[in-house]
Amino acid sequence: DPPMSDILTYIDAGVATLTMNRIDKKNALTAAMYAAMADFFEDCQTNEQVRVVVVQGHPTVFSAGNDIADFLQNPPSTQDAPVFRFLRALSTFRKPVVAAVAGPAVGIGTTMLFHCDLVYAGDNAHFAMPFVNLGLCPEAGSSLLAPQAMGRTRAAEALLLGDPFTAEAALEMGVVNRVVTPTEVNHFAASQAARLAAKPMASLLETKRLLNAENAQAVQQRIAEEAASFARMLQEPAAKEAFTAFMEKRLPQFH
């Protein structure tokens, strides 16, 4: 049998579901996976059969973030890199997006959620944006969106220290809409998506547009600004030391 795809997609009753399915690697995202996710969102944008999108992982893990080895082999060098195509497609997506998050959501596993409209978490979910600890800076517009969602003080803890936070904290901060059991989270997200899919499409599109209107241009500018800094910092000594330490399973020495 061929190996199952790392990204699974299906469409049913107006709801398109994307499942990150590289469980053995904690759904760490490769350039190929970002390309598949970008294709999916680009297709769903114009596909009239799709009214709502659900993004989900597994009850034990949402995503560990970038696959470090793949990332070092295929660093995103231009705006056409798969990760930036994915971020562009997700952040400009006109239809409602529902996320179901259980287990670890690290790096882009957390930052992608700021572009989703409804986020449901398993009580085992934990979130982290450890960019500084890798010698990098925030991405996906998170330096703008995290303070808006969490408040500046808590965003500073999450982004400067890279401290993880629990599903309960995420709920209290307004990063997620509801916390349920891990085995229930994908099903609950699907049921909320079905409720959305039954509503008038024009109303959903216009309401989402209005919700995002004030931010839309600023988000695209911030994604681009962060990406330029991220690409530069990836080549600098701190990131090189962080990634080398990661691959050698030791603590990095930044001084």
BELDARA-V613658 format. One record per residue. N is the residue number from 1. OMEGA is omega in radians with two decimals (999 if undefined). Layout:
# BELDARA-V613658
((N;OMEGA) (N;OMEGA))
This chain:
# BELDARA-V613658
((1;3.03) (2;3.09) (3;3.10) (4;-3.11) (5;3.10) (6;3.07) (7;3.12) (8;3.10) (9;2.96) (10;3.14) (11;3.11) (12;3.03) (13;3.04) (14;-3.11) (15;3.06) (16;-3.10) (17;3.05) (18;3.12) (19;2.98) (20;-2.89) (21;3.07) (22;-2.91) (23;-3.10) (24;3.10) (25;3.12) (26;3.14) (27;3.01) (28;-2.95) (29;3.10) (30;3.08) (31;3.14) (32;3.12) (33;3.08) (34;3.14) (35;3.12) (36;3.13) (37;3.08) (38;3.11) (39;-3.12) (40;-3.12) (41;3.10) (42;3.12) (43;-3.09) (44;-3.14) (45;-3.04) (46;-3.10) (47;-3.08) (48;3.05) (49;-3.07) (50;3.11) (51;-3.08) (52;3.07) (53;3.00) (54;3.03) (55;-3.09) (56;3.00) (57;-3.10) (58;3.11) (59;-3.14) (60;-3.10) (61;3.01) (62;3.03) (63;3.07) (64;3.13) (65;-3.13) (66;2.92) (67;-2.96) (68;-3.10) (69;3.12) (70;-3.11) (71;-3.14) (72;3.09) (73;-3.10) (74;-3.10) (75;-3.13) (76;-3.01) (77;-3.14) (78;3.11) (79;3.11) (80;3.09) (81;-3.07) (82;-3.11) (83;-3.13) (84;3.03) (85;3.12) (86;-3.11) (87;3.12) (88;-3.10) (89;-3.12) (90;-3.01) (91;3.11) (92;-3.06) (93;-2.98) (94;-3.07) (95;-3.14) (96;3.08) (97;3.13) (98;3.11) (99;3.05) (100;-2.99) (101;3.02) (102;-3.12) (103;-3.06) (104;2.99) (105;-2.96) (106;3.07) (107;-3.14) (108;3.01) (109;3.01) (110;-2.99) (111;3.10) (112;-3.09) (113;3.11) (114;3.11) (115;3.10) (116;-3.05) (117;3.10) (118;-3.12) (119;3.11) (120;-3.03) (121;2.91) (122;-3.11) (123;3.05) (124;-3.10) (125;2.89) (126;-2.91) (127;3.09) (128;3.08) (129;-2.96) (130;-3.04) (131;-3.13) (132;-3.10) (133;3.08) (134;-3.12) (135;-3.08) (136;3.13) (137;3.13) (138;3.09) (139;3.07) (140;-3.13) (141;-3.00) (142;3.11) (143;3.04) (144;-2.97) (145;3.13) (146;3.08) (147;3.11) (148;-3.09) (149;-2.92) (150;-2.92) (151;-3.01) (152;-3.04) (153;-3.12) (154;3.06) (155;3.12) (156;3.07) (157;-3.08) (158;-3.04) (159;-3.13) (160;3.12) (161;-3.06) (162;-3.09) (163;3.05) (164;3.05) (165;-3.00) (166;3.05) (167;3.14) (168;3.10) (169;3.14) (170;3.10) (171;-3.11) (172;3.14) (173;-3.13) (174;3.09) (175;3.07) (176;-3.08) (177;-3.08) (178;3.06) (179;3.13) (180;3.09) (181;-3.10) (182;-3.12) (183;-3.08) (184;-2.86) (185;-3.14) (186;3.13) (187;-3.14) (188;3.10) (189;3.12) (190;-3.13) (191;3.07) (192;3.09) (193;3.11) (194;3.08) (195;3.11) (196;-3.07) (197;-3.14) (198;-3.07) (199;3.14) (200;-3.04) (201;-3.10) (202;3.14) (203;3.10) (204;-3.11) (205;-3.08) (206;3.12) (207;3.09) (208;3.12) (209;-3.12) (210;3.09) (211;-3.04) (212;-2.93) (213;-3.05) (214;-3.03) (215;-2.85) (216;-3.09) (217;-3.14) (218;3.14) (219;3.14) (220;3.11) (221;-3.10) (222;3.09) (223;-3.13) (224;-3.13) (225;3.11) (226;-3.10) (227;3.13) (228;3.12) (229;-3.12) (230;-3.12) (231;3.13) (232;-3.06) (233;3.11) (234;-3.11) (235;-3.01) (236;-3.01) (237;-3.08) (238;3.14) (239;3.13) (240;3.10) (241;-3.13) (242;-3.10) (243;3.07) (244;3.12) (245;3.13) (246;-3.11) (247;-3.13) (248;3.11) (249;3.07) (250;3.11) (251;3.10) (252;3.05) (253;-3.05) (254;-3.11) (255;999))
